[in-house]
Amino acid sequence: MSLTINSRIIADARIQGATLRRVLGAYELVFGLDLTVYPEEKPTRCASIIGARVSVKCGGTGPQQLGFARPEGPFEVRPYPDQSRITPALILPLQPGQLTAIEKLRGASDLDFELLATGLATDGHGEHQVEDTWRTHVPRSDWVKKLREAGARDILLLEVPLPLGKQLRQWAEIATEIEKAHAHFGNGDYSACVATCRTVLEELGQQKFKKKEWAGPLLARLTADRNGMTKAEREAALWGALRHYTHQAHHARSEGGVTVYSRSEAQLVLILTASFVARAQGG
């Protein structure tokens, strides 16, 4: 990849990597650049980069526009008699909904970012428009790590917190299992996500209702006397219904099980399961 002025290359350009960081109410995707500027005995060229249009593609899909990344500081590329190097950064603001959209697009794939850098340059023949394309590949495992480090994986849609009650013995297994479910979801293994949520719900239900067979009686109340149910009984029926929904993830197809779940189905189960855990922990 390069940076050119009037068809002449003045620098080699490389994206060192992409970093996701959290800011108040949103996130920033930071692209670290590494430019090796070629020497000129009598420098006449200079380029000022105003930013880059960023797009992303994955899993064979076409590129999707994300927005315009701007320099973290003044970004000027100027040759000198000796070869030089600069390491600026371009910052792309991202709303939480955009991260969710990227995750939906990504599924279980890697990400490929493309930056169309633009700016204004001058040389001995006047001013010229600068426009060069820079690309970087982010493997799935690296992207999941970036989400975790930025705190983006600790919050699901609707800002449902993942329970972190490992310091309490009775919550240790539940917290561990829901973290596994979250990891399955991030890796695109949606069936495993639903199955693991089922394990969470079983343990959680036994803790809350103090008996092994807790879901059936809760659902039976819906048919026996649904209008006479109290608020607490209606909430309990929600627990039973979710447990019933995940039941098929634990059985083979010959036993009526379901082996394929979509992202939205797994997301629904994970959000509700995390909500029930948070509700139980909160009292």
Secondary structure, DSSP 8 states (H G I E B T S, - for coil): -EEEETTEEEEEEEEEEEEEEEETTEEEEEEEEEEEE---SS---EEEEEEEEEEEE-TT---EEEEEEEESS--EE---SS-EEE--EEEEEE-HHHHHHHHHHHTTS-EEEEEEEEEEEEETTEEEEEEEEEEEEE-HHHHHHHHHHTTGGGB-GGG-B----TTSHHHHHHHHHHHHHHHHHHTT-HHHHHHHHHHHHHHHHHHHHSSSS-HHHHHHHHHHHGGG--HHHHHHHHHHHHHHHHGGGGS-GGGT------HHHHHHHHHHHHHHHHHHHH-
